[in-house]
């Protein structure tokens, strides 16, 4: 009987759920407990099929517009945030709504409002079409914010008043790419003003930093997360930039074993909306094919929590 090849597994810490994701999921769960199913959720509560399917099994109904929400049923807004027009429309219909927007995204919304109040045009660094970007643009009057996606955009963007500019960023971007874009904007527009703190959320930054520690130590990298999860995609891209082949997978069944081959070592991480059960599933799947040893490589310990809406915990 042939012996299974040895495989050293390095598991990134932190990984998986962040405080904003954890809060959003609990809001849906508590709403189901309080109101009974169905509870409607505008857009995926977080970008993870496993999470969405589990909540759907509990009675959550996911829709893309308020038009799909019947009268007299509660609706939850996703962690990514929504334009101001959405809660206004819900109020106009008399819908009972719960806002599960991540507090760090809400902070960006407030920063955008203050910049507009101060007469600044905003250059917003983010990815076109992402729900967080749509939600943030929807906080300010049309025409007061311009999207900047790349360094090339930063070099070419035209502004009416270079002395009255501000910049903000999506919370789930590549830290390195965003720093480079901001550097170009500051060089072109010395008077531009940004947030005092970092807009890219602590969880995104920490997960990218953990990948930077692990990638040079392994032959391959598995990133657990959804293809529409911005922060998960950035983790795979970062590993590739560091020279370690990486692939984004939803769960263990998605592993392409021909691509995986027989490496001596592999790193595993998970995006901020991927639950730990999927990490263990991947490790177990590797254990079916290899003689595995596993160890956690810790970057920092996270202990952030966000309060739940008072209406759900009263």
C-alpha positions in Angstrom: 0.0 0.0 0.0 1.5 3.3 -1.1 2.1 6.0 1.5 0.3 9.3 1.2 2.6 12.2 0.3 3.3 14.6 3.2 1.7 18.0 3.2 2.5 20.8 5.6 -0.6 23.1 6.0 -0.1 26.7 7.2 -3.4 28.3 8.2 -3.6 32.1 8.3 -4.8 33.9 11.4 -6.8 36.0 11.3 -9.1 34.6 8.6 -12.8 34.2 8.0 -15.6 36.2 9.6 -15.0 39.8 10.6 -17.1 41.7 13.1 -19.2 43.3 10.4 -20.1 40.0 8.8 -20.8 38.4 12.1 -23.1 41.2 13.0 -25.0 41.1 9.7 -25.7 37.4 9.9 -26.9 37.7 13.5 -29.3 40.5 12.5 -30.9 38.2 10.0 -31.0 35.3 12.5 -32.6 37.5 15.2 -35.0 39.0 12.8 -36.2 35.5 11.9 -36.5 34.6 15.6 -38.5 37.7 16.3 -40.7 38.0 13.2 -40.8 34.4 12.0 -40.1 33.5 8.3 -40.1 34.9 5.8 -37.7 37.8 6.4 -36.6 39.5 3.3 -32.9 40.5 2.7 -32.1 43.1 0.0 -29.0 41.6 -1.8 -26.9 38.8 -0.4 -26.4 39.7 3.3 -22.7 38.9 2.7 -20.9 37.5 -0.3 -20.8 33.8 0.6 -23.0 31.1 -0.9 -22.8 28.8 2.1 -23.9 31.5 4.4 -26.7 32.7 2.2 -28.0 29.1 1.6 -28.0 28.4 5.3 -30.0 31.6 6.0 -32.3 30.7 3.2 -32.9 27.4 4.8 -34.0 29.2 8.0 -36.5 31.3 6.1 -34.6 34.3 4.7 -35.7 35.4 1.2 -33.0 37.2 -0.8 -34.1 39.9 -3.3 -32.4 42.6 -5.3 -35.0 45.3 -5.0 -37.6 46.5 -2.5 -40.3 45.9 -5.2 -39.8 42.2 -4.4 -40.6 42.7 -0.7 -44.3 42.2 0.1 -46.1 44.6 2.4 -46.0 43.8 6.1 -42.8 41.8 6.1 -39.5 42.9 7.5 -36.5 43.6 5.2 -32.8 43.6 6.1 -30.2 45.7 4.2 -27.0 43.9 3.5 -23.6 44.5 5.1 -22.4 46.3 2.1 -24.6 49.4 2.6 -27.3 50.9 0.5 -28.0 54.3 -1.1 -30.1 56.7 1.0 -33.0 56.2 -1.5 -33.5 52.6 -0.3 -34.5 53.2 3.4 -36.4 56.2 2.2 -38.4 54.0 -0.2 -38.9 51.4 2.6 -40.2 54.2 4.9 -42.6 55.4 2.2 -44.1 51.9 2.0 -44.2 51.5 5.8 -41.9 48.6 5.7 -40.2 47.5 8.9 -36.5 47.5 7.9 -33.2 46.6 9.7 -29.9 48.1 8.5 -27.1 45.5 8.6 -24.6 47.8 7.0 -21.1 47.3 8.5 -20.3 50.1 10.9 -17.0 50.7 9.1 -18.9 51.2 5.8 -21.3 53.5 7.6 -18.3 55.5 8.8 -17.3 56.1 5.1 -20.8 57.2 4.4 -20.6 59.8 7.1 -17.2 61.0 5.9 -18.7 61.4 2.4 -21.5 63.6 3.8 -19.1 65.8 5.7 -16.8 66.3 2.7 -19.8 67.3 0.6 -21.0 69.7 3.4 -17.5 71.3 3.2 -17.8 71.8 -0.5 -15.4 69.1 -1.6 -15.7 66.9 -4.6 -14.9 63.3 -3.7 -12.6 61.0 -5.6 -13.7 57.5 -4.5 -11.3 54.6 -4.8 -13.2 51.4 -5.5 -14.5 48.9 -7.9 -17.3 49.8 -10.2 -20.5 47.9 -9.6 -19.6 46.7 -6.2 -22.6 47.0 -3.8 -20.4 49.0 -1.3 -19.5 51.5 -4.0 -23.1 51.8 -5.2 -24.2 52.4 -1.6 -21.6 55.0 -0.9 -22.3 56.9 -4.2 -25.9 56.9 -3.1 -25.1 59.0 0.1 -24.3 62.2 -1.8 -26.0 64.2 -4.6 -25.3 62.9 -8.1 -22.2 64.4 -9.7 -20.3 65.1 -6.4 -18.3 61.9 -6.5 -16.0 60.4 -9.1 -14.8 56.8 -9.2 -11.1 56.0 -9.4 -10.3 52.3 -9.9 -6.6 52.3 -10.9 -3.4 54.3 -10.8 -4.1 55.1 -14.5 -7.4 56.6 -13.5 -5.7 58.6 -10.7 -3.2 60.0 -13.3 -6.0 61.0 -15.8 -9.0 62.0 -13.7 -10.1 65.5 -14.5 -11.4 67.8 -11.7 -13.0 71.2 -11.7 -11.3 72.6 -8.6 -8.0 70.8 -7.6 -7.9 72.8 -4.4 -11.3 71.5 -3.1 -11.0 67.7 -3.3 -11.3 64.8 -0.9 -10.8 61.1 -1.3 -12.3 58.0 0.3 -12.0 54.3 -0.4 -14.0 51.1 -0.5 -13.2 49.1 2.7 -12.2 45.8 1.0 -9.4 46.9 -1.4 -5.8 45.8 -1.8 -3.9 47.8 0.8 -0.8 48.1 -1.5 -2.8 49.1 -4.6 -4.8 51.7 -2.7 -1.7 53.2 -1.2 -0.3 53.6 -4.7 -3.4 55.2 -6.0 -3.5 57.6 -3.1 0.1 58.5 -3.7 -0.7 59.5 -7.3 -3.7 61.6 -6.2 -1.6 63.4 -3.5 1.1 64.1 -6.0 -1.3 65.5 -8.6 -3.5 67.3 -6.1 -1.5 68.4 -3.0 -4.5 70.0 -1.4 -6.6 66.8 -1.5 -7.9 65.7 1.9 -8.6 62.2 3.1 -9.9 60.5 6.2 -7.8 60.7 9.4 -7.8 57.0 9.8 -7.6 54.1 7.3 -10.8 53.4 5.3 -9.7 49.9 4.3 -11.1 47.9 7.2 -9.1 46.3 9.9 -10.2 42.8 8.8 -9.2 43.3 5.2 -5.8 44.7 6.2 -5.1 42.0 8.7 -6.0 39.2 6.3 -3.7 40.6 3.6 -0.9 41.0 6.1 -1.3 37.3 7.2 -1.1 36.2 3.5 2.1 38.2 3.2 3.6 36.2 6.1 2.5 32.8 4.8 2.9 33.0 1.0 6.7 33.0 1.0 6.6 29.8 3.1 4.4 27.6 1.0 4.2 26.2 -2.5 0.5 26.9 -3.1 -2.3 29.0 -1.5 -6.0 28.2 -1.2 -8.2 31.1 -0.5 -11.7 30.3 0.6 -14.3 32.8 -0.5 -16.9 33.7 -3.1 -15.9 35.0 -6.5 -18.0 38.1 -5.9 -16.2 38.8 -2.6 -13.8 41.7 -3.1 -11.7 41.0 0.0 -11.3 37.3 -0.9 -10.2 38.0 -4.4 -7.6 40.5 -3.2 -6.1 37.7 -1.0 -5.6 35.4 -4.0 -4.2 38.2 -6.1 -1.8 39.2 -3.3 -0.4 35.6 -3.0 0.1 35.5 -6.8 2.0 38.8 -6.7 4.3 37.4 -4.0 5.1 34.5 -6.4 2.9 31.8 -4.8 0.3 30.3 -7.0 -3.2 30.8 -5.5 -6.8 29.9 -6.3 -10.1 31.2 -4.9 -12.4 28.4 -4.0 -15.9 28.4 -2.5 -15.4 25.2 -0.6 -13.5 21.9 -0.6 -15.4 20.4 -3.6 -14.1 23.3 -5.8 -10.4 22.3 -5.4 -8.9 21.4 -8.8 -6.6 18.5 -7.9 -4.8 18.7 -11.2 -3.9 22.3 -10.5 -3.1 21.4 -6.9 -0.7 18.6 -7.7 1.6 17.3 -4.9 3.1 20.4 -3.2 5.1 20.0 0.0 3.2 22.8 1.6 0.1 24.8 1.2 -1.3 28.0 2.8 -5.0 28.3 3.6 -6.9 31.5 4.4 -10.5 32.6 4.2 -12.1 35.9 3.2 -14.1 37.9 5.7 -17.4 36.4 4.8 -16.3 32.7 4.8 -17.2 30.7 7.9 -14.6 28.5 9.7 -16.5 25.3 8.9 -15.4 25.7 5.3 -11.8 26.0 6.4 -12.1 22.7 8.4 -13.8 21.1 5.4 -10.8 22.0 3.2 -8.3 20.7 5.7 -10.2 17.4 6.0 -10.3 17.1 2.2 -6.6 17.5 2.0 -6.2 14.9 4.8 -8.0 12.4 2.6 -5.2 12.6 0.0 -2.1 13.6 2.0 -0.4 12.9 5.3 -1.0 16.3 6.7 0.5 18.4 9.5 -1.2 21.7 10.2 -0.2 24.8 12.1 -1.7 28.2 12.5 0.5 31.2 11.6 -0.8 34.2 13.6 -0.4 37.8 12.5 -2.6 39.5 15.0 -5.5 38.6 17.3 -8.8 40.2 16.5 -11.3 41.0 19.2 -13.5 43.6 17.5 -17.2 43.4 18.0 -20.1 45.6 16.8 -23.3 46.3 18.6 -26.6 44.8 17.3 -29.6 47.1 16.7 -31.4 47.8 19.9 -34.7 46.7 18.5 -33.4 43.2 18.2 -31.8 42.8 21.6 -34.3 44.7 23.7 
